């Protein structure tokens, strides 16, 4: 089983492994970033701006505060899982492995983690934060969260990179809502993400489908 990210909604506390480094307040978005590497911090600020711009265009409120912590080891709550990033609802914090910890990794479908893809992973987690804030007191289903996060991630990638990644993942997108299920995500998150993005692009989906997801009309259960 290979995960690249997660959204944790259960209450939890832990001690971070390693120093998250200096704090930076992003000038354009106000997001708070903790990072030892200045390049990670700059990428995070850009990732927040990308996620906010895309999701605002879909009708979501993107004004909620965002905090990102780059770490060398992921928190205990996801210990043992091969995740590169995580949003923890109870803390309202995005955690991501530093680029230094990610750059030698190969994801399924032989996808490498360069600086641009690392930034896209942060976009994914920021999307979890924004979508969770828009969902109200009760979180959306996990499959709904991941649909939103992967669509945002792929939609905001540089076009050349997106085409390169999608070329490695065959498929034409989910044909029916019933095909968008959590079992596929668990088996192959990147395949799920690519299919979700392709589904989003199909006529009659797009912003309308995202609104239906947020209103709990579809993708209600995992």
N, C-alpha and C positions, 0 to 999 in steps of 0.2 A: 504494500500500500504506500503510495507516494503523495503526500500533501505538499503544497507550497505555501499555504496560508490557512488561517482559521479565524473564526469569530467566536470568542468565548463569552457566553452570557451568564454563566453561573458566578455566584459570589466567590471570591477567592482573594487570598493575601499571600505574599511571598517576599523573599529577599531577592533582589536582582543579582545576577551573577556578573560581576564586572562593573566598571564605572561607565556611566552613560556619557561622560564628558561634559563639555561646556554647553551652556544654553544659548539659543538664538531665537529671537522673535522675528518671524518672517515679515518683511516690511509691507508686502502687498496683501497678505491674508491674515496676519496677526497670529498665525499658528506658532506654537512653542515647540522647538526642536532641541533635543538633547543629543549631542553627537561628539565623539572624539575626533572625527575626521571632518574637516570643513567642507570637503566635497560632498559627503553624505548629507550634511546640513543643507547645503545649497540645493541638492537634488530633492530633498524632502520639501523644501519651500516650493519648488517647481511642481512637485507631485500634488501638493495641496491645491495649488492654483489650477492645475489641470482637472483634478477631480471636481472641484467646486464649479468650474466653468461648465463642464459636461453635465453634471447633475442639476445645476441651476437651469440649464437649457431644457431639462426634462421636467421642470416644474417643482423641484425639491427646494426646501429651505436650506441654504448652505451657510447660515450665519452662526451656527453653533461652534463653540471653541474646539480647537483641535490640538492635541498634544502627541508628539512622536518621540519615542526613545529608541535610539540605536544601541544595541547590546552585542556583546561577543557570544553570549550564550542565552538562549531563550528562557523565559521564566519557567519555574517548576511545573506550572499547570499544564504545560505542553511538553514536559520532559519525556524523551523517548519517541516523540513524533518528529518526522523529518520536515518540520515547518521552517520557513524563512521569515515569516511575519505573522502577526496575530493582533486582533483587536479585542480588548478585554472590556466588556460593557460595564462591569461593576466599577472599574477604575476610570473609564472613559479615556483610555490611553491606547495608542497604537505602538506596538513593539515590533522592531525589525532587526534582523541581523545586519551588521555593518557590511559594506561592500567587500571589505577585506575577507570577511568570513564566507562570503557568497561567491567570490569571483572564480574559484576553482571548481565549483559545483556544476554538474550536468543534470538537468531536469529530464523527465521523460520526453521522448521524441527527439532526444539529442539536442536539447535547447540549452545553450550556455547562458550564464548570467554576466553580461557586460554591464557597463554603467547605465545604459538606457533601460535595459530590462530590469535592473535593480530599482530604478526609479519607478518603473511600471508596477513592480511589486508593492511599493509604498502607495501608489495610487490605489491599488486594490484594497489595501487596509484602510486608507482614508475613506474610501467609498463605504466600507462597512460602518465606519463611524458616522458618516453623514446619513446613511440609510437608517441606521438604528435610531438616530435622533429624530428622524421623520416618522418613524413607525409608531411612536407613542409609548405607552407604558409597557405594553407587551411586545416582545421581539417578533419579527417575522420568522417564518420557518427557515431552517438552515439552507434549503435549496433556493428559497427566494433571495436570501442574503447573498449567496454565491452567484446567482444569476446577475444580480445588480453589480456585484463587485467585479466579475469577469467582463461584463459588457463595458463597464467604465474603464477597466484596465486596457482592453483591446481598442476601444474607441479613442483613447488618448495616446496610444503609442504613435511614434513617428511612422508615417505610412510605409516606408521601406522596411522598417523592422517588423511591422505588423504583417506585411506580405510574406516576409521571410519565415516568420514563426508559423503563420497559417499554412504555408506550403508544406511544412513538416507534419501537419496534422490533417489527415484526409477527412472529408465530410462536406456536406452541403447545408448543415444546420438542422436543428430539430424541426420536424415537420408538424408536430402536434404538441400541445401543451403537456399531454400525458407522458411524452418522451422526456420531458425535463424533470428528471428525478434524481434523488440523492444517491441512489445506488451507483449511477454512472459517475457522479462526482467522486464517490469514495474509491471507485476502481481506477479512475484516471482523471484527476482534476483539470489538467490542461486540455484534454479532449472535451470535457464538459464545457470548459470556458470557451474554446473555439466554436463549439456547436451553439452555445448560448449567444455568442456575438453574431454568428451567421443567422440565427433565428431572429435576433433583434433587427437585423437589416431587412428582413423580408417585408413585403407590403402588408399593411394592416397591423404590424407589430410596433416596433420603435417606441416612441414616447407613450403611445396609447397602452401598449402592453405593460410597460413599466408602471404606469398609473394603476392598472388593474392589479399588478403584484402588490403595490404599496397599499391598495385599498382592500387587500386580502380577498380578491375575487378569484385569483388563480395562484397556484403554487402554495397552497395553504398548509399542506402536510408533507412531511418527509417520508 
